[in-house]
Amino acid sequence: MTPRLLPAVVWLAAAFPVAAEVPLIHPLTPWRAMVVTGPDLRSEDGELFVPDRRQRVPFDVTGAENEGQAAAFSPRPPEEWIAPEDSGDQHGPMALFRPHRVVVEDWRTPEFDDRHWPRYQADELFDYVGDYGVAVRGRTWLSSLHLRTRFGILDPARATDLRLTVTFIGGAVAYVNGIEVGRAFLPEGDLPPLTPAAPYPAEAYATTEGTPLPMVSPTESPAPELEPHYRSRIRTAEFRIPPEALRAGGNTLAVEIRRAPVQGPMGRDAWNHLAFREITLASPSGQGVIPYDEALAGPRVWSAEALDAVAASAPERPLVRRRWGWGTVGSVRGRPVQGTLAGNPFDPLRPIRMATPRGGTASGQVVLADPAGLRNVAVRIEADLQGDGRASLPASAVRILYAGPNPRTHDLDGLVATPPADATVLPVWLVAEIPQDQFPGWYEGSLRLEANGVDFRVPVQVLVTGLTLPPPRDFTGSDLYVATSPKSVAMQYGVDLWSDEHFRHMEASFRLQAQLGNDLVFVPVIVCNFHPVPKSWRGGRASEEDRWHAPMVRWVETDEGLRPDFRILDRYLDAYARHAGPPRALTLGIWSAASARELADAYEGRRQPSVEVEQRSPLEVEVWDPETGRVERRVIPAILDPEGETFWRPLLDGVRDRVVRRGWSERIIMLGLGGDMRMGRQTVEKVREWAPYARWDLLSHFSGDPGPEDGRLIATGGLEIGVMGLPGLRPALARVLEARLATPPEYLELPTARWQHDPHSPLLLYRALPLVFGRLGHLGLDFWQPDGAGPRNHGFWTHTQALAVPGPDGAMPTVRFQMLREGVQDQEIRTMLVRAYLALPEDEREPYRDLLDELHRRIAWGGGYISNHEMAFDWPTYAAQVQEAAADLIGPRIHARWDRPPAARR
């Protein structure tokens, strides 16, 4: 709780008598949570052991050698790369690689800084494991779950009847302000990191007849006659909190849940032997305490990290079906996380702290709230941010935005320039955009917030690292395609397609594409939905509702027949280039499997370069009458028809002329879209005669294609690939980045990361996806769908339709957009670091590889529990370390470091 708010809370508690059984925490109280992992522990006949293939390795939890097996993500590089504390090199690259423990002895104390621990609400912690412990196939390595929150005490001497009740699977120990107040199902004395809870009885594993209990998912209910067996897995403990453990004001409650060892008829698959169910803290008399609900009353401000999703209300139904899983990669699509509804009123208010290179962007947020509604909101940075010496960062370099409702998400996601009316929860976002010539170092300022007649001030700290980034259009570290929907924009603003007003509204979408460094422009030509759902791979004609891609090239009647008209395309390319620069790929949508008479087949190992098929749907284009403005559809020849060259070659020649005239390479011209079923050999050879410079854009598994060779990829059917869109790629580990730099591919890799993101995915996912794969494609920017109808993104099983929300004049960013923007920037920094360390001798490169690959170790470590938020542990520090390592090699090297912010220096 901030000092400004504490007197008001004390006055409320004194002015209003409290009722009996006063809760000190709330079902929506945010918890900081961290998981510790360890080896797979089993128990049999009283012996604790680790199964190792066919043998049992005895396990002594008190053995010092076993403590090294406990990890809450603590990467440990080779000892020779760790700078000793007294080495004198405390600020250089080697200082970045000191091993650290995440869960340390003081984690349970009030002084422990838990701001970067993942934040959950109680229902989110419980939602993952269901009622009786969801099956954890081969993942019984969860060792302990550490939970922290805060509650309020008015007078410790009067608070004599506090009761803490913990419901869990495993064992539990509780602390208040660092003092243990009780434990259950755990041994007495010290608790080394891997000490398990008491084993479960046989009835928790099997029926009375000895038959193993079937696994139940979180969405299932067991048979009624078996329910007592499942309920035996749930344990409850009640602890009394002594007054001497309390202090006036904010108090820290820490609960650690330990797993029980697996035993009974369980193999590698088992139900989770560690789980959170419920924690309540209440005072029967209500004496000497600060009721949690009262502490939430009135205007207040609370801290949130940029990766914290914030919501104004609980969802009416689950956001994502559980069957998708909750990780970041793998079964990564969704999450049960609903967004933090209310920051803990007893948490300290912390500075908004950001780090970014020169020429880069960074963001942070703080949240205004009042259950009665926020009125007369005004927010400003009071003055330029001041650095060391005479340097300053203009206040204008830090934009102030407000996260408001987005009908496509549950979180407060849309970033708008003015505060939404009648908000009760209002995230205030700072988006810093640093000039390339900014002097590096720390900069300090103050954010002033006003609401309901109350003023708040929050410190703002920005670290400008020594690295300098190029404009996003010049990024080389990633391939990126974020698709726009001109038809959606026209529908949203009620303007005529391709009118002056339409292009004015499209400008905002181009500006957002430029901020991401978008690489591809898609130019629809034929009338087709270009959405490779199964019905359209080989046949089904797109419905009228699906024909949403408005062609950018129309045909007009002339004395010589139909001829392409490029006026829309010229205007579109000029507007796009004005903001985003030349694209790296320009894909002409000229092909549909449903309209083909010849196909190549490249799926699951098949390599059929040409198969004759029956045309199921004729090709159509739009024909425009310049005099009347009327547009109609017309059936046109296929590429292999006798009239094919007469019809198609003027299109290809006209596009090439426009590309070359703008000073762009003709090699950016792509033809598509094909998939596993794609253009056959005759089609490819015919088009190669007309346009030998053109390559192909495929959305395919590429499971029946030969691999790339010397940077080129020739797919089944003879297509030279210019754009490779596929469901996923191998992780962008350091060695993979090195290989890409050694032999750069001559094509764009645009994986769709299918099933790995949707509007309700954690913000960390959007920040991490560009880093996980290094490339990312077919995300939707502005596919706005009123009432679920309207244009849809044509990605390959991609679930992101809109990274922007409609603003007054065009697209405005979302929180998810900003996270993706910073993720693309992170990947560029990683690539710069790889390029720099490759100039070092081989024996000096390993620590940098280790730092980069830490990202993937975090994913592997934390992906199997709760959601992917475990990877977020101190993410700002990790991202800053990569920046600092790159800056130290590339220059200039500066004294200011992330781990020594301005407050720490004073």
FISE-99642 format. One record per residue (C-alpha): residue in three letters; z, y, x. Coordinates in steps of 0.1 Angstrom, whole numbers, plus 5000, padded with zeros to 4 digits. Layout:
alaZYX...
// end
This chain:
met500050005000thr499250345013pro502150585018arg500550824993leu500850574965leu504250424972pro506350704957ala504250684925val504850304922val508550354928trp508750614901leu506850384876ala509250094884ala512350324878ala510950494847phe510050194827pro512349894821val510749564831ala510649254810ala511948914821glu509848694843val508048964861pro505048844882leu504848984917ile501348844923his498548804898pro495848544891leu493448804905thr495548884935pro493248874966trp494248624992arg493148615028ala492248265037met491348075069val490747695074val491647495105thr489847175113gly490746865132pro489846505138asp489546255110leu493146125105arg494045795088ser497345625081glu498045255078asp501345075079gly503045395091glu500645435120leu498645755124phe495245705141val491745845145pro489045605135asp486545565163arg483645335152arg485444995151gln488645085168arg491745275159val492845545184pro496545615180phe497345975173asp500446155183val500646505167thr503146625192gly500946545222ala499746855240glu496346695245asn495746695208glu496247065202gly492847125217gln491246935189ala492447185163ala489947465158ala489647755133phe486447855150ser487447925185pro484347875208arg485247795243pro482547855270pro482847695304glu485947815322glu483947955352trp482348215328ile485648355316ala486848675333pro490448645344glu492748915330asp493249065364ser489549035376gly488949405372asp485849335350gln487649405318his484749595302gly481649405314pro479749115298met482048845310ala484949005291leu483148905259phe483648535265arg487348495266pro488348215243his490548315214arg492548145187val491948235151val495248115137val497948225161glu501748205159asp502048555144trp499548495115arg502448475091thr504048805101pro503449145084glu502049285116phe499149045118asp495849215112asp494048995086arg491349245076his488549005088trp489948695073pro487848595043arg489148735010tyr489348524978gln491048524945ala493148234934asp490648094909glu487948094936leu490147904960phe490747644933asp487247634919tyr485747444948val487947134947gly488247084910asp491246924894tyr491846624916gly490146694949val486346674951ala484746404973val484246515009arg481546285022gly482346235059arg484246565060thr487846475060trp488446695090leu490046985072ser493447015087ser495147315072leu494547615049his496247945058leu496748195030arg498148545031thr498848815005arg501249094999phe503749184971gly506049474964ile509849504965leu511749814953asp515249714964pro515749394985ala519549384977arg518749354939ala515849114942thr518048804943asp516148564920leu512548544934arg510948204928leu507748094946thr505947794930val503147624949thr500847364934phe498647184959ile497246864974gly498746775007gly501846945020ala503047315020val505147555039ala505847915029tyr506848225048val507948575037asn507648845063gly507348575090ile510548395078glu510148035065val511448005030gly510747645024arg508447345029ala507547035009phe506046695019leu506146795055pro508446685084glu511346895096gly511147095128asp508147235146leu504747185130pro502047135157pro498547235145leu497546885134thr500746765118pro499846595085ala501646595052ala503346295038pro500946015028tyr500045954992pro501145634974ala498645364965glu498445474929ala496545794941tyr493745574954ala493545274930thr494245154895thr497244934887glu494844634892gly494044754927thr490544874919pro489545184938leu489445494917pro485945634912met485045974926val485046264902ser483146584907pro484646924899thr482746924866glu483846574855ser486946444837pro488446104845ala488845834820pro492145904800glu493745584811leu493145674847glu494246034845pro497945954856his496545814889tyr494546134896arg497446354886ser499546174912arg497546364938ile498846694926arg502146804942thr504347104933ala507147274952glu509447564942phe511147784968arg513848044964ile513248364985pro516448495000pro516948874998glu517448895035ala513748795040leu512649095020arg512049465028ala511449775006gly507749834999gly505049585009asn506049235019thr503848955033leu503648615017ala502048345038val501447985027glu500147705048ile498847395031arg498447085054arg496346785046ala497746435041pro496246155061val493745925043gln494845575035gly494245305010pro490745184999met488845485013gly486045475039arg484245765054asp484045925019ala487346035005trp488746284981asn489946604997his493446555009leu493946935013ala493547164983phe494947474968arg495847464930glu498047754921ile500747984936thr503048194914leu505748444926ala508048584899ser511448734893pro513148604861ser515248924858gly512749174871gln515449344891gly514549514924val510849434923ile507649614918pro505549444891tyr502049374903asp500349514872glu502249834875ala501249874911leu497649854900ala497950144876gly496650494882pro493950614906arg493950454940val491750364969trp491550034987ser489849895018ala486949645018glu484649525045ala480949555042leu480749185036asp483249195007ala481549164973val483349374947ala483149334909ala484449524880ser485249224858ala485548844859pro482348664849glu482148504814arg480848184828pro480248024863leu477748224883val476047924898arg475947554888arg478347374911arg475847104921trp474147344944gly477047354969trp478547654985gly477547665022thr475447915041val472747665052gly472047315040ser473047305003val473447675005arg472247844974gly475347964956arg479048024955pro481848024931val482948364945gln482848624918gly483648934938thr487049094944leu488149274912ala491149464926gly492249514961asn495949434967pro497949764961phe500249664989asp497549625016pro497349905042leu494450155039arg492350105070pro489550305086ile485950245077arg484650115111met481050055120ala479049965151thr475250015156pro472750085184arg470950415187gly468050405162gly469950145141thr471950135109ala475450015099ser477450025067gly480950025054gln482750065021val485950175005val486750124968leu488050384943ala489750224912asp491650314881pro492050074852ala491950384828gly488550494842leu487450724870arg486551084862asn485451384882val484551164912ala483551364943val483051214978arg482051385010ile482451355048glu484451665056ala482651755089asp480451615116leu481951315133gln483351405167gly482951195199asp484251225234gly483551555251arg481151775232ala479151505215ser479051485177leu477351285151pro475951495122ala477551415089ser474051405075ala473451085095val475850905072arg474650865036ile477150825008leu476050584981tyr477950424952ala477750054942gly477150034905pro476249764880asn473149554884pro472049354854arg470749084877thr474049024895his477749004886asp478849204916leu478649584918asp475349564938gly473049864931leu473450144956val472850474938ala473150834948thr475550954921pro478650774909pro478150574877ala479950714846asp483050544832ala483550324862thr486950164866val486050004900leu483750204923pro482750094958val481850394979trp479350295006leu478650475039val475250395054ala474850535089glu471450585103ile471750685140pro469150905158gln467550735188asp468751015211gln472351005200phe474851005229pro476650665228gly480350625222trp482950635195tyr482750905168glu485550995144gly485551175111ser487151175077leu485951075042arg487451275014leu487451114979glu488551284947ala489051114913asn491251194883gly492751494901val493951294931asp492651334967phe492351054992arg491251065028val489950765048pro489250775085val485650695095gln484950555130val481350485142leu480650315176val477150405188thr476450135214gly474250195245leu471349995231thr468350175217leu466350015189pro462650085182pro461550165146pro461649855124arg457849845122asp457949765160phe460549485158thr459449175176gly462448955169ser461548845134asp458748795109leu459648925075tyr457948955041val459649125012ala457149134983thr456649424959ser455549404923pro453449704913lys453249574878ser457049554875val457349914887ala454750034861met456549844833gln459949974844tyr458950344843gly456550314814val453550444833asp449950334835leu449150084862trp447550254893ser448050604879asp449250904899glu452750854883his452650484892phe451950554929arg454650814929his457250554918met455850304943glu456650524972ala460250434971ser459450064974phe457250135005arg460150325020leu462450025016gln459849795030ala459650025060gln463450005066leu463149625068gly460149625091asn458049435065asp455049255080leu452849145052val450949315023phe449749084996val446549194978pro445849004946val442148964939ile441648684913val443548684881cys446248424888asn449948394889phe450048274925his453348104918pro453047744932val455147564906pro454047204901lys451747284871ser449647514892trp449247304923arg446347104909gly445847204874gly447847394848arg446247734840ala448648024842ser449848154808glu449148504798glu452848584805asp452548454840arg449448654849trp451548924863his449748994896ala447649304889pro444549274911met444049554936val440349494938arg438249524906trp434549474901val432049714885glu428749654870thr425749774891asp422049724889glu422549454916gly425249284896leu429049284901arg430249474932pro433849514944asp435549844939phe438149934965arg439650254952ile442950104943leu443249904975asp442450214996arg445050424979tyr447650144981leu447050085019asp447250455026ala450550495008tyr451950175024ala450950275059arg452350625055his455850475053ala455650135069gly452850155094pro450049895099pro450849555084arg450749245107ala449049045079leu446949145048thr446648855025leu443748845000gly444648634970ile441248474964trp442048104959ser443747884933ala444147514933ala443547504896ser440147654901ala438947454931arg436347174931glu437447064966leu440947024980ala442646925012asp445846725009ala448646765034tyr451846635019glu454346375033gly452146265061arg448846275043arg445946435061gln442946435038pro440646725049ser438446705018val438746554983glu436446644954val438346734922glu437446854887gln437847234882arg440547274856ser440547654852pro437647894860leu438048174885glu438448514869val438448874882glu438949214865val435849414857trp436349784853asp434150034835pro434550374852glu433250564822thr435550414796gly438450294818arg438249954800val439249654820glu438149294811arg438248954827arg435148784838val434548434851ile433048444886pro431448184910ala433647964932ile433147984969leu431047664970asp428847764941pro425247864949glu426048224940gly429348214960glu428048414991thr426448684970phe429648744951trp432348694978arg430848825010pro430749194998leu434549164992leu435249025027asp432949275044gly434449565024val438049475033arg437149425070asp435549775070arg438649935056val440949755080val438849845111arg438350205099arg442150245099gly442350125135trp443849795125ser442849455139glu440549255118arg442748955127ile445349075102ile443048965073met444348645057leu443048445028gly445148255003leu447148124987gly447147754994gly449847504996asp450147125003met447047114982arg444747374999met441147465006gly439047175016arg436947155048gln433647265031thr435347575017val436947655050glu433647625069lys431747835043val434248115045arg434248095083glu430548175083trp431148485062ala434348605079pro434948435113tyr437848665120ala439848565088arg442748315088trp444648155060asp447948205043leu449647885031leu452947825012ser453347455022his455747195035phe453347145064ser454546785063gly451046645067asp449746895093pro449646865131gly452047085149pro451147415167glu449547405201asp449447685226gly450647925199arg447947835173leu448247625143ile445147445128ala446147275096thr444646985078gly441347095063gly440447285094leu442247605084glu443547835112ile446947945099gly447748315101val450748305078met452947995076gly455247995046leu457447695043pro460747585028gly462747615061leu462747615099arg464947495126pro467847725135ala466948015158leu469147895187ala469048075220arg466747815235val464347845205leu464248225210glu463448165247ala460647935238arg459148185213leu459148455239ala457548215264thr454748115240pro454548365211pro452948215180glu449748375169tyr450748335133leu453648475112glu456348225103leu457748315068pro460148045057thr461348095021ala464847935028arg464447764994trp467647704974gln469547905000his469848234983asp470048384949pro471448704934his474948564934ser474948444970pro477648584993leu476748905011leu477148725044leu474248495035tyr471848795033arg473248925066ala472948585083leu469648445070pro467348635094leu469548515122val469748155111phe465948115110gly464648415129arg462048455103leu462148505065gly459548545038his458748585001leu461848764990gly461348984960leu462049354963asp461349504929phe460549224905trp462549374876gln462549154846pro463849314814asp465549044792gly464448774816ala460748834809gly458048994831pro456748954866arg458348694889asn458248664926his455648424938gly457748274966phe458047904974trp461147814954thr462748144965his465348274940thr465548634950gln463548854927ala464949204933leu466649334964ala466349684948val467449844915pro465450104896gly466550454905pro465450784888asp462150794907gly461750444921ala463450154939met466950214952pro468549964977thr471249714968val474249594988arg472249274994phe469349485007gln471549665032met473049335044leu469449195049arg468449515067glu471349485091gly470649105096val467049185106gln468449445130asp470849185144gln467948945151glu466049215170ile469149275191arg469448905198thr465848895209met466349195232leu469349015247val467348695253arg464548895269ala467049075292tyr469048765303leu465848575311ala465448825340leu468748695354pro469048385377glu469348065357asp472948015366glu473948345350arg472248285316glu474548035300pro477248265288tyr474648465268arg473248155253asp476748055243leu477348385227leu474148365206asp474748005196glu478248095184leu476548195151his475347845145arg478647685155arg480347905129ile477947785103ala478447425112trp482247475113gly482747665080gly479947545058gly481847265041tyr484747435025ile485247684997ser482147895003asn480448025034his482948305039glu484648125067met481748225089ala482648585081phe485848575102asp485648895122trp481948915118pro481949285128thr483449195162tyr480848915167ala477949145159ala479349415181gln479749175210val476149085209gln475149455208glu477449525238ala476149235258ala472549345253ala473449705261asp475249605293leu472049435305ile469549685293gly471550005296pro473150235295arg476450065300ile479250265284his483050255285ala483550265247arg484049915233trp484549765198asp487849615207arg489249955217pro488650185187pro489850545188ala493150475171ala493950215198arg493350465226arg495750715213
// end
